[in-house]
Amino acid sequence: MSVIKKASILRVKTELGKCTKYVELYNWIISPIDETNLVFTVDMASPVDFEKYRFDVGFDNYNEWPVTIDFLDLKTGEKGLKSSYPSSKKHGQFFHPKPCICHPSCRNAYGSYTNLHNEWDMAGWKENPKTGSLKSLEAIFLAIYYRINNSEIYGGRMK
């Protein structure tokens, strides 16, 4: 079952409204929503090494399906480059060397996208026990920021 486009837009606008305090506190930049293509970008910087990151968030069929998150090259806007992604100090963590965010809250980690997790069902992503509390844009963005803010986890930019 697909979600009506207007419903996805309304849901995302509501959830982004809950991110306002973090935009101010952590200096995130969230672009206006592209309502035609159902995408927006988020800019964050790591307080550990001051690296800047930009990722786009695709939200067609949200929240029936999880969002897509693709880190972008800051100069060219190209998707899918390892050098655009943060890395984790521990193998198999949130920032996967595929590269993608390896978590049920990110559609990119599913088998139909990267063949990482063929066992996950996008339609039931919130019921997947591995999703934990990452069931909203606020929680997902905070998880990304926490990982680039924690020197014990964050390994700098992927190489």
KEVO-836372 format. One record per residue: residue number from 1; chain; x, y, z of N, C-alpha, C in turn. Coordinates in pm, 1 decimal, always signed. Each point is the difference from the previous one (the first is absolute). Layout:
! residues N
PT   resi   chain        n_u        n_v        n_w       ca_u       ca_v       ca_w        c_u        c_v        c_w
PT    NUM       A          X          Y          Z          X          Y          Z          X          Y          Z
...
//
This chain:
! residues 159
PT   resi   chain        n_u        n_v        n_w       ca_u       ca_v       ca_w        c_u        c_v        c_w
PT      1       A      +84.0     -117.5       +0.0      -84.0     +117.5       +0.0      +88.6     +124.0       +0.0
PT      2       A      -30.1      +94.9      -86.1      +80.1     +121.0       -2.7      -72.5     +112.7      +73.0
PT      3       A      +79.1      +93.2      +47.9      -51.6     +113.3      +75.0      -28.9     +113.4      -98.5
PT      4       A     -109.4      +66.2      +16.0      -32.8     +114.7      -83.5     +108.5     +105.5      +19.1
PT      5       A      +43.5      +58.5     -110.1     +108.3      +98.7       +0.6      -24.2     +111.4     +101.9
PT      6       A     -120.7      +52.5       +3.7      -31.9     +107.8      +94.7      +16.2      -45.3     +144.8
PT      7       A      -31.6     -126.2      +26.0      +14.3      -52.6     +136.4     +146.8       -7.9      +39.1
PT      8       A      +86.4      -41.9      -94.2     +143.9       -3.5      +28.4      +52.5     +139.9      +28.7
PT      9       A      -42.2      +96.6      -80.4      +45.7     +138.1      +18.6      -45.1      +54.3     +135.4
PT     10       A     -125.8      -21.0      +33.3      -52.2      +47.3     +128.2      +74.0      -64.1     +116.9
PT     11       A      +23.0     -129.2       -8.4      +70.7      -71.3     +106.8     +140.7      +55.5      +18.3
PT     12       A      +71.2      +20.3     -111.8     +136.9      +51.2       +7.0       +1.2     +142.9      +55.6
PT     13       A      -90.4      +84.2      -44.5       -5.7     +136.9      +53.5      -23.8       -0.7     +150.6
PT     14       A      -89.0      -86.5      +45.2      -27.7      -10.9     +143.8     +124.3      -45.7      +75.4
PT     15       A      +66.5     -102.8      -52.0     +119.0      -52.0      +68.3     +115.7      +99.1       -3.5
PT     16       A      +15.7      +72.3     -111.0     +106.9      +99.9       -6.9      -24.6     +113.3      +98.3
PT     17       A     -125.4      +30.1      +26.7      -32.6     +101.6     +100.1      +55.6      -35.7     +136.9
PT     18       A      +10.1     -128.0      +28.6      +54.5      -44.8     +128.6     +152.5       +7.7       +4.4
PT     19       A      +62.9      +26.6     -113.6     +146.2       +9.9       -6.2      +51.2     +142.2      +21.0
PT     20       A      -89.9      +97.0       +9.8      +38.5     +141.0       +7.4      +99.9      +27.6     +111.6
PT     21       A      -21.4      -57.4     +116.8      +90.4      +26.8     +111.6     +141.4      -50.4      -26.1
PT     22       A      +12.0     -109.3      -78.1     +132.7      -55.2      -31.1      +67.4      +79.8     -110.6
PT     23       A      -78.3      +54.4      -90.3      +53.2      +88.1     -104.2      +72.6     +115.9      +67.9
PT     24       A      -62.6      +57.2      +99.7      +59.5     +112.7      +72.0     +115.5      -43.4      +90.7
PT     25       A      -19.7     -108.2      +72.2     +100.2      -46.3      +97.0     +127.0      -52.0      -66.5
PT     26       A      -15.1      -78.0     -108.3     +114.0      -66.0      -63.5      +37.4      +60.1     -135.1
PT     27       A      -65.7     +109.3      -36.8      +28.6      +68.8     -126.3      -24.2      -86.2     -123.3
PT     28       A     -102.5      -82.9       +5.5      -38.4      -76.0     -118.7      -65.2      +95.4      -98.5
PT     29       A      +12.5      -32.6     -126.2      -70.6      +74.2     -104.3      -88.6      -99.8      -73.8
PT     30       A     -129.9      +24.6       +2.6      -95.0      -86.1      -70.4      -60.9      +82.4     -112.5
PT     31       A      +15.7      -50.0     -121.7      -49.9      +72.6     -117.1     -152.3       -3.8       -4.4
PT     32       A      -57.8      +87.6      -80.2     -144.0      -13.0      -24.9      -28.8     -134.9      -67.2
PT     33       A     -118.5      -50.0      +20.3      -41.1     -127.3      -60.0      -27.4      +19.8     -148.6
PT     34       A      +54.7      -88.9      -80.5      -33.0       -6.0     -142.3     -123.3      -89.1       -9.9
PT     35       A     -116.4      +62.2      -10.9     -125.7      -74.4       +3.6      -26.5      -77.7     -129.0
PT     36       A      +69.6      +32.7     -105.9      -14.9      -74.4     -125.2      +74.6     -132.3       +7.5
PT     37       A     +124.8       +5.9      +47.4      +85.7     -118.9       +5.0       +3.3      -67.1     +136.7
PT     38       A      -69.6      +57.6      +97.9       -7.0      -54.1     +136.4     +139.4      -23.5      +59.1
PT     39       A      +73.7     +108.3       +8.0     +135.8       -5.1      +52.6      +34.9     +134.3      +64.6
PT     40       A      +93.5       -3.3      +93.6      +58.9     +120.8      +58.1     +139.2      -36.7      +45.7
PT     41       A      +81.9      +99.8      +32.2     +135.8      -27.8      +47.0      +18.7      +49.2     +142.7
PT     42       A      +97.0      -60.6      +65.8      +38.8      +38.9     +135.1     +151.7      +16.3       +1.7
PT     43       A      +46.1     +110.1      +56.6     +142.8      +24.0      +19.8      +29.0       -8.9     +148.9
PT     44       A     +106.6      -72.4      +31.7      +48.6      -11.8     +137.7     +151.8       +7.1       -3.0
PT     45       A      +59.0      +41.7     +111.0     +145.5       +0.1      +13.7      +37.1      -77.8     +124.9
PT     46       A     +109.1      -74.2      -10.5      +49.4      -74.2     +116.0      +76.2      +94.3      +92.0
PT     47       A      -37.5       +6.1     +127.5      +76.2      +79.9      +95.4     +136.5      -61.8      +31.2
PT     48       A      +20.4     -126.2      -38.4     +126.4      -68.8      +27.6     +110.5      +53.3      -90.4
PT     49       A      -25.1       +4.2     -132.2     +103.1      +42.7      -94.2      -46.8     +110.9      -94.6
PT     50       A     -121.0      +51.0      +24.6      -59.0     +110.0      -76.4      -29.1      -35.7     -146.1
PT     51       A       -0.9     -129.5      -32.0      -39.1      -43.5     -134.6     -146.7      +34.7      -21.9
PT     52       A      -31.2      +46.8     -118.8     -137.5      +32.8      -35.0      -57.7     -112.8      -84.7
PT     53       A     -124.4      -32.1      +27.0      -70.5     -104.9      -72.3     -133.9      +52.9      -49.1
PT     54       A      -37.3      -45.7     -118.8     -132.3      +30.3      -54.5      -60.0     -132.2      -46.2
PT     55       A     -125.0      -21.5      +36.4      -68.4     -118.9      -50.2     -138.7      +36.6      -47.4
PT     56       A      -44.1      -72.5     -102.2     -137.4      +23.3      -42.1      -87.7     -110.2      +54.4
PT     57       A     -122.1      +39.1      +25.5      -98.9      -88.3      +61.0     -115.9      -11.6      -98.2
PT     58       A      -18.3     -120.6      -53.2     -112.4      -26.7      -88.9     -112.9      -61.1      +81.7
PT     59       A     -122.6      +43.8      -25.4     -107.3      -45.3      +88.4     -126.5      -43.4      -73.5
PT     60       A      +14.7      -50.2     -122.8     -118.5      -55.2      -65.3      -49.8     -119.2      +82.1
PT     61       A     -126.6       -9.0      +18.0      -64.8     -106.5      +78.4      +37.3       +0.7     +148.7
PT     62       A      +47.3     +114.2      +50.7      +29.4       +9.9     +143.4     -131.4      +25.9      +72.8
PT     63       A      -33.3      -66.0     +100.6      +83.3      -84.7      +79.3      -39.0     -147.8       -7.5
PT     64       A      -66.8      -33.5     -109.1      -22.2     -141.9      -30.6     +135.3      -68.4      -20.4
PT     65       A      +88.6      +67.8      -71.2     +137.6      -45.7      -20.5      +93.3      +97.6      +71.3
PT     66       A     +119.8      -44.3      +33.7      +96.1      +94.1      +59.0      +50.3      +98.4     -105.8
PT     67       A      +66.5     +103.7      +43.7      +58.4      +98.8      -91.2     +125.2      -56.6      -66.5
PT     68       A      +39.7      +62.8     -109.4     +133.1      -25.0      -55.9      +90.2     +111.1      +52.7
PT     69       A     +123.4      -35.0      +28.5      +98.0      +99.8      +43.8     +126.6      -23.2      -81.0
PT     70       A      +36.6     +100.3      -77.5     +120.8       -6.3      -82.0      +87.7     +119.6      +32.1
PT     71       A     +121.8      -27.6      +45.2      +93.7     +109.1      +23.5      +49.5      +49.9     -135.1
PT     72       A      +20.7     +130.9       -8.3      +32.8      +65.3     -126.2     +139.8      +60.4       +4.7
PT     73       A      +67.7       -2.9     -114.0     +126.3      +71.0      -13.5      -31.4     +149.2      +10.8
PT     74       A      +69.0      +69.2      +87.4      -30.4     +141.9      +24.6      +27.0      +89.0     -121.1
PT     75       A      +92.4      -40.6      -87.3      +32.3      +82.5     -116.9      -87.8      -33.3     -119.5
PT     76       A      -24.1     -128.5      -24.3      -70.3      -39.8     -122.3     -145.1      -41.4      +22.5
PT     77       A      -35.1      -33.4     +125.0     -134.3      -49.0      +29.2      -19.7     -146.1      -35.7
PT     78       A     +106.2      -67.3      -43.1       -8.9     -140.4      -39.9      -31.9      -89.0     +119.4
PT     79       A      -85.7      -99.3      -24.9      -38.7      -97.2     +103.3      +89.1     -124.3       -9.2
PT     80       A       +8.4      -69.5     +112.2      +59.7     -132.4       -0.1     +150.8       -7.3      +11.6
PT     81       A      +67.5     +110.8      +19.0     +145.2       -1.8      +14.5      +36.2      -29.6     +144.9
PT     82       A      +89.4      -94.8      +19.3      +43.1      -30.3     +137.3      +52.7     +124.0      +70.4
PT     83       A      +70.5      +82.2      -72.8      +61.8     +119.3      +59.7     -101.8     +103.0      +48.6
PT     84       A     -127.1      -20.2      -31.2     -105.4      +91.0      +47.2      -58.2      -44.2     +133.8
PT     85       A      +31.4     -122.7      +41.3      -59.9      -59.4     +119.5      +92.5       +8.4     +120.5
PT     86       A      -58.3      +14.0     +118.8      +79.3      -17.1     +122.3      +33.6     -147.9      +16.0
PT     87       A     +100.6      -28.6      +79.2      +33.1     -140.5      +27.3      -13.4      -28.2     +149.4
PT     88       A      -13.7     -128.4      +28.4       -6.4      -47.1     +138.8     +132.7      -65.9      +33.2
PT     89       A      +45.1      +16.9     +121.4     +124.5      -63.9      +42.5      -15.5     -151.1      +11.7
PT     90       A     -122.6      -44.7      +22.1      -26.0     -142.8      +15.6      -67.0      -51.9     -125.5
PT     91       A      +51.7     -111.3      -54.5      -57.1      -57.8     -122.1     -144.6      -43.2      +24.1
PT     92       A      -80.6      +15.0     -102.8     -138.0      -45.5       +8.4      -91.2      +92.6      +76.2
PT     93       A      +44.7     +121.6      +17.2      -81.2      +94.8      +73.5      -95.4      +74.2      -92.9
PT     94       A      -58.1     +103.4      +48.7     -101.8      +81.2      -66.1      +42.0      +47.1     -140.1
PT     95       A     +121.5      +52.8      -12.8      +50.2      +45.1     -129.7      +71.8     -116.7      -66.1
PT     96       A      -68.1      -65.9      -91.5      +52.0     -120.0      -65.5      +89.0      +40.1     -117.1
PT     97       A     +109.2      -74.5      -22.5      +89.9      +34.2     -110.5      -57.7      -25.0     -139.7
PT     98       A     -123.0      -42.2      -10.6      -63.9      -27.8     -130.7       +7.2     +117.0      -96.9
PT     99       A      -18.4     +123.0      +20.5      -35.1      +69.2     +124.6     -151.4      +21.6      +12.3
PT    100       A      -43.7       -6.7     +123.3     -138.1      +32.5      +33.2      -13.8       +3.2     +151.5
PT    101       A     -113.8      +46.8      +45.0      -33.6      -14.6     +141.1      -63.3     -136.9      +12.8
PT    102       A      +59.3      -82.8      +81.0      -45.8     -138.3      +16.4      -91.6       -7.5     +121.8
PT    103       A     -126.5      +26.6      -26.6      -98.9       +1.3     +106.8     -137.9      -12.1      -63.6
PT    104       A      -95.3      -67.7      +66.8     -134.3      -14.5      -58.3      -72.0     +131.9      -27.2
PT    105       A      +43.5     +110.1      +59.9      -63.8     +130.2      -23.8      +47.6      +64.6     -129.4
PT    106       A      +91.7      -63.7      -69.7      +53.9      +52.3     -125.9      -23.2     -102.1     -111.5
PT    107       A      -79.2      +37.1      -95.9      -37.3      -89.7     -109.4     +121.7      -51.4      -76.9
PT    108       A     +107.9      +77.0       -2.3     +119.5      -38.3      -74.7      +62.0     -130.6      +48.8
PT    109       A      -27.4      -42.0     +121.8      +59.9     -122.2      +54.2      -79.0     -126.2      -36.2
PT    110       A     -112.9      +16.7      -65.7      -84.7     -115.5      -32.0      +49.8      -71.0     -124.7
PT    111       A      -31.8     -127.1       -8.3      +45.3      -84.3     -109.9      -30.9      +55.1     -137.2
PT    112       A     -113.4      +61.6      -18.2      -37.1      +52.3     -131.3      +84.7     +120.9      -41.1
PT    113       A      +75.7      +55.8      +93.6      +86.0     +114.8      -29.8     +146.6      -37.6       -5.0
PT    114       A      +49.2      -70.3     +100.8     +144.0      -27.4       +9.4      +32.9     -146.8      +23.1
PT    115       A     -100.4      -83.7      +11.9      +19.9     -142.2      +31.9      +62.6      -22.2     +136.9
PT    116       A       -6.4      +97.7      +87.1      +53.6      -19.3     +134.7      -94.3      -84.9      +84.5
PT    117       A     -125.2      +36.7       +1.9      -94.3      -69.3      +88.5     -123.2      -44.8      -76.5
PT    118       A      +13.6     -111.5      -67.6     -113.9      -58.1      -72.4     -106.2      -51.8      +95.5
PT    119       A      +37.9      -20.7     +125.7      -93.9      -54.2      +98.4      -91.9     +107.6      +60.1
PT    120       A      +29.6     +128.0      -23.2      -82.9     +106.8      +53.4     -115.3      +29.7      -94.6
PT    121       A     -114.8      +32.8      +56.0     -119.0      +35.3      -77.2      -25.0     +148.9      +15.0
PT    122       A      +10.0      +74.0     -111.1      -20.3     +145.6       +7.3     -137.5      +36.6      +52.8
PT    123       A     -101.3      -75.2      -41.2     -136.7      +33.8      +41.4      -19.5      -14.2     +150.5
PT    124       A      +80.5      -78.9      +65.6      -11.8      -16.8     +144.8     +119.0      +53.8      +75.5
PT    125       A      +63.4     +103.1      -54.7     +126.5      +46.5      +55.6       -9.5      +43.3     +145.8
PT    126       A     -109.6      +56.0      +41.3      -12.5      +45.1     +139.1      -15.9     -116.6      +97.4
PT    127       A      -43.3     -114.4      -49.7      -16.0     -117.2      +86.6     +128.5      -81.6       +9.8
PT    128       A      +97.3      +28.1      -85.4     +128.5      -69.7       +6.5      +64.1      +33.8     +135.5
PT    129       A      +32.2     -101.0      +81.9      +58.0      +28.4     +132.5     +129.1      +81.7       -6.3
PT    130       A      +71.4       -7.6     -112.6     +125.8      +73.8      -13.0      -22.7     +149.0      -25.9
PT    131       A     -123.8      +38.9      -29.7      -29.6     +141.5      -22.6      +14.2      +79.3     +129.1
PT    132       A      -31.8      -64.2     +112.4      +10.3      +68.8     +128.6      -85.0     +125.9       +1.3
PT    133       A      +58.0     +108.9      +46.5      -74.8     +125.8      +12.4       +9.2      +87.6     -125.0
PT    134       A      +69.3      -44.8     -103.7      +18.9      +83.5     -119.1     -119.1      -12.2      -94.4
PT    135       A     -111.9      +55.1      +43.1     -125.7      -10.8      -73.9      -52.4     +134.6      -46.9
PT    136       A      +82.7     +103.2       +7.2      -39.0     +133.6      -44.7     +123.2      +69.0      -56.9
PT    137       A      -22.6     +105.0      -77.1     +112.9      +75.4      -54.8      +84.4      +60.0     +111.9
PT    138       A      -64.9      +50.6     +101.9      +72.0      +56.0     +114.7      +96.6     -102.7      +58.7
PT    139       A      -48.6     -120.0      +24.8      +83.5     -104.3      +60.3     +112.4      -43.5      -94.6
PT    140       A      -30.2      -10.9     -127.9     +101.4      -40.9      -98.4     +109.8     +105.9       -9.2
PT    141       A      -38.4     +127.3       -9.6      +99.9     +106.7      -10.7      +83.6      +10.0     +127.2
PT    142       A      -63.6      -17.7     +114.2      +76.0       +1.3     +125.7      +98.4     -116.6       +6.0
PT    143       A      -38.5     -115.2      -52.5      +90.5     -115.5       -2.5     +121.1      +28.3      -88.6
PT    144       A      -22.6      +62.8     -114.6     +111.9      +36.4      -87.3      +90.5      +99.0      +72.1
PT    145       A      -60.0     +103.9      +57.2      +79.0     +102.6      +67.0      +76.0      -57.5     +119.6
PT    146       A      -64.6      -84.3      +77.9      +67.4      -61.5     +114.7     +126.3      -72.9      -45.3
PT    147       A      -10.1      -70.9     -111.8     +113.0      -79.3      -47.1     +113.5      +84.8      -55.8
PT    148       A      -29.0     +116.5      -55.7     +109.8      +86.1      -47.5      +48.6      +94.6     +110.4
PT    149       A      -66.0       -4.6     +113.2      +33.4      +83.9     +114.8      +76.7      -78.5     +107.5
PT    150       A       +5.7     -129.9      -12.5      +59.7      -85.2     +103.4     +134.8      -53.3      -48.2
PT    151       A     +107.7      +46.7      +59.2     +134.1      -37.5      -44.6      +32.3     -148.2      +20.6
PT    152       A      -75.7      -67.9      +84.5      +23.1     -144.0      +18.2      -61.7      -82.5     -113.0
PT    153       A      -97.1      +57.1      -70.4      -69.5      -69.6     -108.9      +44.2      +52.6     -136.4
PT    154       A      +11.3     +130.7      -10.7      +22.9      +67.7     -127.9     +144.0      -19.4      -47.4
PT    155       A      +13.5      -43.3     -124.0     +132.2      -24.4      -57.0      +39.3      +97.2     -108.9
PT    156       A      -62.4     +117.0       -3.8      +30.3      +96.4     -105.3      -73.2      -34.3     -128.2
PT    157       A      +43.2      +57.6     -106.6      -61.7      -22.6     -131.3      +49.3     -133.6      -55.5
PT    158       A      -89.3      -74.3      -66.4      +40.8     -126.4      -63.6     +104.6      +28.3     -106.8
PT    159       A      +85.6      -96.0      -17.6     +106.0      +12.9     -102.4      -25.8      -99.2     -110.7
//
